[in-house]
Amino acid sequence: MSQRPTSQTSWVSTGDPETVDDSPSKLFAPEQVGKYVTIKQPGPAGTPGAEEYREKTYRYVRTDSTMTVAPYKGAVAWWSNRITFLVTTSPTALGRGRTAGVFQSAPTLGNYCYIQTAGPATVKFVDAPTATPTAAGLFVIPSATAGKADALAAGSAATYPVLGRSAGALNLGDNTAVVDLDIPDIP
C-alpha cells in the first residue's frame, strides 16, 4: 500500500467508518477532517469472502452539497476541494485523475463521512466495463461517469491513476466488484 501519514486515533462517531454520516453541527473535532483510520474487517461465521479479516483504510471527509449524483455504496469519490477535504462524485470537479477514495455508505450531501482509500472494497463499475473485473487483479481506473470505475484488460496501460486491482468477479445484479484499493495521498 501507499505510504499514508499517521496521527492520533480518529473519533468514529458510530464505531464503524462505513456508517458515519455526521452533520456539520455534530463535528467532533475540526482537526479530524482529512485524517485516516485503519480497521481490520471482522470475519463471518462461515467461509470468509474477499473482504473478511483484512485491513481497510478510510479518510474522514466532507461531501460536497452541490453534487448532482448523490454518493452511494461503491461510488468513486473525487476531490472537489483537496485543501478542505471536500469530495464529490463528479469526475470533472478537479479532473478525472484526482480520485479521493470510494464511498462505502450513502451520506447526506454536505455531511462528513469516511471514504475508503485502501484495502478490499465494493466498487461500482460502468455499465459496460472495458474489461470485466475478475479476481485476476485487473487495473481499476476512474471512469468519465459520475461515481463509477472501469477495469482495463490485462496488459493495458492505465491512462489515469489506478484506484486498485480487481479482487473479485463482477456482480451483474448491481455492477459492483471487490477491488483491492490503493489510492495514493495526493498532496
DAZIVEN-V52324 format. One record per residue. N is the residue number from 1. RES is the residue in three letters. PHI is phi in degrees with one decimal (NA if undefined). PSI is psi in degrees with one decimal (none if undefined). NEAR is the number of other C-alpha atoms within 8 Angstrom. Layout:
# DAZIVEN-V52324
[[N;RES;PHI;PSI;NEAR] [N;RES;PHI;PSI;NEAR]]
This chain:
# DAZIVEN-V52324
[[1;MET;NA;158.5;4] [2;SER;-67.2;154.7;7] [3;GLN;-70.2;136.8;6] [4;ARG;-129.6;141.9;6] [5;PRO;-65.4;145.4;5] [6;THR;-116.3;157.4;6] [7;SER;-158.3;-169.5;5] [8;GLN;-61.4;159.7;4] [9;THR;-57.0;139.5;5] [10;SER;-85.5;152.2;8] [11;TRP;-84.0;123.8;6] [12;VAL;-110.9;104.1;8] [13;SER;-56.1;-32.7;7] [14;THR;-100.6;-8.5;7] [15;GLY;88.6;-10.8;5] [16;ASP;-135.3;115.9;8] [17;PRO;-56.8;-23.3;10] [18;GLU;-83.2;2.4;8] [19;THR;-124.7;4.5;8] [20;VAL;-74.0;132.8;14] [21;ASP;-149.4;70.9;9] [22;ASP;-85.7;125.7;11] [23;SER;-72.8;155.3;9] [24;PRO;-55.4;-31.2;8] [25;SER;-72.9;-17.1;5] [26;LYS;-105.2;12.6;6] [27;LEU;-62.1;119.0;9] [28;PHE;-66.8;-48.8;6] [29;ALA;-149.7;117.0;6] [30;PRO;-55.0;-32.0;6] [31;GLU;-72.1;-6.8;5] [32;GLN;-77.7;-24.5;10] [33;VAL;-60.9;129.0;10] [34;GLY;94.9;-9.2;9] [35;LYS;-79.9;155.5;10] [36;TYR;-100.7;153.1;11] [37;VAL;-139.7;137.2;9] [38;THR;-118.1;132.8;8] [39;ILE;-126.6;162.0;7] [40;LYS;-105.8;123.4;8] [41;GLN;-64.2;127.0;10] [42;PRO;-69.3;161.0;7] [43;GLY;-101.7;163.2;7] [44;PRO;-83.3;173.8;7] [45;ALA;-75.2;-25.7;4] [46;GLY;-101.7;-141.9;4] [47;THR;-71.3;129.3;5] [48;PRO;-70.6;150.1;9] [49;GLY;-98.4;-163.9;5] [50;ALA;-69.8;-20.8;8] [51;GLU;-102.7;-21.8;10] [52;GLU;-67.8;145.0;10] [53;TYR;65.4;18.2;9] [54;ARG;-116.2;153.1;10] [55;GLU;-80.3;143.9;10] [56;LYS;-132.0;138.0;13] [57;THR;-113.8;136.3;12] [58;TYR;-125.9;156.9;13] [59;ARG;-126.9;136.2;12] [60;TYR;-83.6;121.2;13] [61;VAL;-138.9;172.1;13] [62;ARG;-112.5;138.9;12] [63;THR;-83.9;142.0;14] [64;ASP;-71.3;124.6;11] [65;SER;-73.1;-8.4;7] [66;THR;-103.7;4.4;5] [67;MET;-67.8;144.9;10] [68;THR;-88.0;-24.0;5] [69;VAL;-109.0;112.7;8] [70;ALA;-66.5;146.9;8] [71;PRO;-65.2;151.5;13] [72;TYR;-149.3;167.1;10] [73;LYS;-60.1;122.4;12] [74;GLY;96.1;-4.5;15] [75;ALA;-73.4;135.3;14] [76;VAL;-72.5;136.8;17] [77;ALA;-109.0;132.2;15] [78;TRP;-112.3;157.5;16] [79;TRP;-72.5;132.0;14] [80;SER;-98.5;-37.2;11] [81;ASN;-150.1;103.6;9] [82;ARG;-65.9;-33.6;8] [83;ILE;-68.0;-36.9;5] [84;THR;-99.4;5.4;5] [85;PHE;60.2;42.2;12] [86;LEU;-97.1;127.3;13] [87;VAL;-119.8;159.1;15] [88;THR;-142.9;168.6;14] [89;THR;-94.5;-0.1;14] [90;SER;-86.9;122.4;13] [91;PRO;-74.2;-8.3;17] [92;THR;-98.2;-3.1;7] [93;ALA;-57.7;-57.7;9] [94;LEU;-120.8;5.0;10] [95;GLY;114.8;147.5;7] [96;ARG;-61.0;-24.7;12] [97;GLY;-84.6;-1.6;7] [98;ARG;-100.6;58.2;10] [99;THR;-74.3;145.1;13] [100;ALA;-108.5;-33.3;13] [101;GLY;165.1;-160.0;12] [102;VAL;-134.4;129.9;14] [103;PHE;-68.9;137.5;15] [104;GLN;-116.5;15.9;14] [105;SER;-152.7;-178.4;11] [106;ALA;-120.5;74.0;9] [107;PRO;-70.2;158.7;12] [108;THR;-69.8;138.8;7] [109;LEU;-58.1;133.7;11] [110;GLY;90.3;-8.8;10] [111;ASN;-91.2;169.8;13] [112;TYR;-94.9;144.2;15] [113;CYS;-156.6;178.6;14] [114;TYR;-106.6;137.4;13] [115;ILE;-113.0;146.1;15] [116;GLN;-86.2;137.0;15] [117;THR;-119.8;-18.4;15] [118;ALA;-150.2;152.0;13] [119;GLY;95.6;177.3;13] [120;PRO;-69.9;132.8;14] [121;ALA;-147.3;151.7;14] [122;THR;-76.8;129.4;11] [123;VAL;-129.9;137.4;15] [124;LYS;-88.6;132.4;15] [125;PHE;-107.3;159.5;13] [126;VAL;-60.6;161.3;11] [127;ASP;-60.4;-34.2;5] [128;ALA;-129.2;82.8;5] [129;PRO;-60.6;149.5;11] [130;THR;-56.2;-42.7;8] [131;ALA;-134.2;140.4;8] [132;THR;-71.8;123.1;9] [133;PRO;-57.8;138.8;14] [134;THR;-139.3;-179.4;11] [135;ALA;-78.1;3.7;9] [136;ALA;-77.4;-4.4;8] [137;GLY;82.5;40.9;8] [138;LEU;-69.8;148.5;13] [139;PHE;-64.6;135.2;14] [140;VAL;-113.5;125.5;14] [141;ILE;-123.8;162.0;14] [142;PRO;-70.0;143.3;16] [143;SER;-97.6;178.9;11] [144;ALA;-86.6;-2.4;8] [145;THR;-92.7;131.5;9] [146;ALA;-52.4;124.3;10] [147;GLY;77.9;2.6;14] [148;LYS;-120.8;157.7;15] [149;ALA;-114.0;172.7;14] [150;ASP;-137.0;157.8;13] [151;ALA;-117.5;143.9;15] [152;LEU;-103.5;149.3;14] [153;ALA;-66.1;152.3;10] [154;ALA;-54.3;134.8;6] [155;GLY;86.3;-3.6;4] [156;SER;-81.9;145.7;6] [157;ALA;-84.9;135.5;5] [158;ALA;-77.6;127.7;9] [159;THR;-89.7;-11.8;4] [160;TYR;-131.9;161.7;8] [161;PRO;-56.1;137.7;8] [162;VAL;-75.8;132.6;12] [163;LEU;-75.9;-31.7;13] [164;GLY;164.4;-157.8;12] [165;ARG;-127.3;143.0;12] [166;SER;-62.8;139.6;18] [167;ALA;-126.6;4.4;15] [168;GLY;-161.5;166.5;12] [169;ALA;-73.3;153.4;11] [170;LEU;-69.2;128.9;11] [171;ASN;-85.1;107.6;8] [172;LEU;-67.7;-17.3;6] [173;GLY;-65.8;-39.0;4] [174;ASP;-133.2;10.0;6] [175;ASN;56.5;41.9;11] [176;THR;-116.0;159.6;12] [177;ALA;-152.8;158.0;15] [178;VAL;-80.7;132.7;15] [179;VAL;-126.9;135.7;15] [180;ASP;-81.7;97.7;12] [181;LEU;-71.5;147.3;13] [182;ASP;-155.7;70.5;12] [183;ILE;-88.8;121.1;13] [184;PRO;-69.8;154.3;8] [185;ASP;-82.6;110.7;8] [186;ILE;-90.7;118.4;4] [187;PRO;-69.4;none;2]]
